[in-house]
Amino acid sequence: MNSPASLPAARAMTKHSLPPFLLHPSVLVGGLLIATIVLVAIVAPYLGTVDPGRIAPSMRLKPPSELAWFGTDLFGRDVYSRAIYGARSSMLIGLCVATAALVIGVTIGLVGGYFRWVDVVVMRIMDGLMAIPTFLLAIALVSLTRASIATVVVALTVPEIPRVVRLVRSVVLTVREEPYVEAAISVGTSIPAILFRHLLPSTYAPLMVLGTYICASAILIEAGLSFLGTGLPPEIPSWGNMISEGRTFFQVAPRLVFLPSLFLALTVLGINLLGDGLRDALDPRIAKRM
């Protein structure tokens, strides 16, 4: 049995065994919000929901009741169920866009930052993409093909790649002059090993923060595209689609806009809090002041 004197030491050991950024208040709050929404999206069929695509004309615009907790929309679909299932679409798009942008951007940024002749060509292409507003570029890409989740993911990934490329490139340009990198080059280390073993680890901290902002941006832009009718098809539950369909009846039934807007706001708030907390915890200058 542990003695009372050993309990504080055990607590201190447990506390210090956790990564420091996990103890940051913003990381804890943001992570809890995101974990809750992801859990809700996963267990949606067990939360009293019904088929979000089931149309019942006789039940259109019904007020909240035991059968429909937040009422029904203009097609008789359950608002509560569509909002819950909409979390799946939004989180899937946000995570896919962030992952794809990071993987592609990191690869291009590493190669461009290491090889100077590649850097000239790559950065001119990235500058051209960044000159086009993200929202307009996404609308143009979605309009060229049939609306679907895959199309939206591709359309939102392309504008985010230049951000990742510029970040990784700036880190690589700094780190490649470090003595340990020059030593690896002098002993004949292969280029892939230098890129992914010596240069890539230096980008982990800023990429974690950037990834959260890309995820939040993708969710917001997807909602905006769906609101304008150029995002996900109407049959797919989406917070943007729900807000767009409910705006006409906002004065009569504000619940049609309130619930999806609440989910959207909480999701983006949680991701932004997580990103801010990671930035503060992983930046040595900010962490030292705190």
C-alpha positions, 0 to 999 in steps of 0.5 A: 500500500502506498504511504501518504507521502508517496501520493503527491509524488505519484500525482506529480509523476502522472502530471509530468508524464503527459505532453505539456500541450495537453494540459493547456486550457484551450486544448482541453476545452477545444478537444472536449468540444471536438470529441463530443461532436465526433462522438455524436456523429459516430453514434447518431443512429442511437441518439433517437434519430430517424432517417434524415432523408425521409420525406413526409409532405404531410409533416412539413413545418411541424413544430417540435413534438415527441416524434420530432424534437426540433420539428420538421422542415419544408419537406417534412424531414426531421430537423434534429436528425439532419443536424446530427447526421450533418456532423458526419458530413462536416467533420469528414470533409474537414478532416479529409481536406486537412489531411490531404492538404498536409500530405501534399503540401508537406511533400511539395514544401520539402522538395521545394525547400531543399532543391533551389531550382525546384523552389523557383517553379513551385513557388510561382505556381503557389503564388498563382493559386494564392492570388485567387480567393479561396471561396471563388476557386472552390466554387469554380472547381465544384461547378466544373464537376458533379456535386459530391463529397469527393468533389467538395474535398478536392475543391477545398484541398487545392486552395489550402495546399499553398499555405502548407507549402509556404510554411514547410518551405520556410522551415526547411530553408532555415533547418537545412543550414543546421550543422546536423543536416550538413553532417548528414549530407557530408556522410552521404545520407540519401536525400529521402532520409534527409528530407523525412528523417532530419527536416520533416520533424522540425515542421511537426509543431507548426503543422499541427496548428495549421492543420486545425485552422485548415479543418475549421476553414474547410467546414466553414467554406463547405457550409458557405458553398452548400448555402449558395447551392454549389456544395453538397447535394440537397439529399446529403445532410449538411448544415449549410444545406439546412441553413439555406433551406430554412432561411425562407421560413426563418421568421415562422420557424427559426429552429430550422436555422438555429440548430444547424448554426449552433452545431456549426458554431460549436464545431468551429469554436472547438477547432479554433480553441484547439489550434490556439491552445496548440500554438500557445503550448508549442511556441517556446516564447509564448509558453515561457511567458505563460 
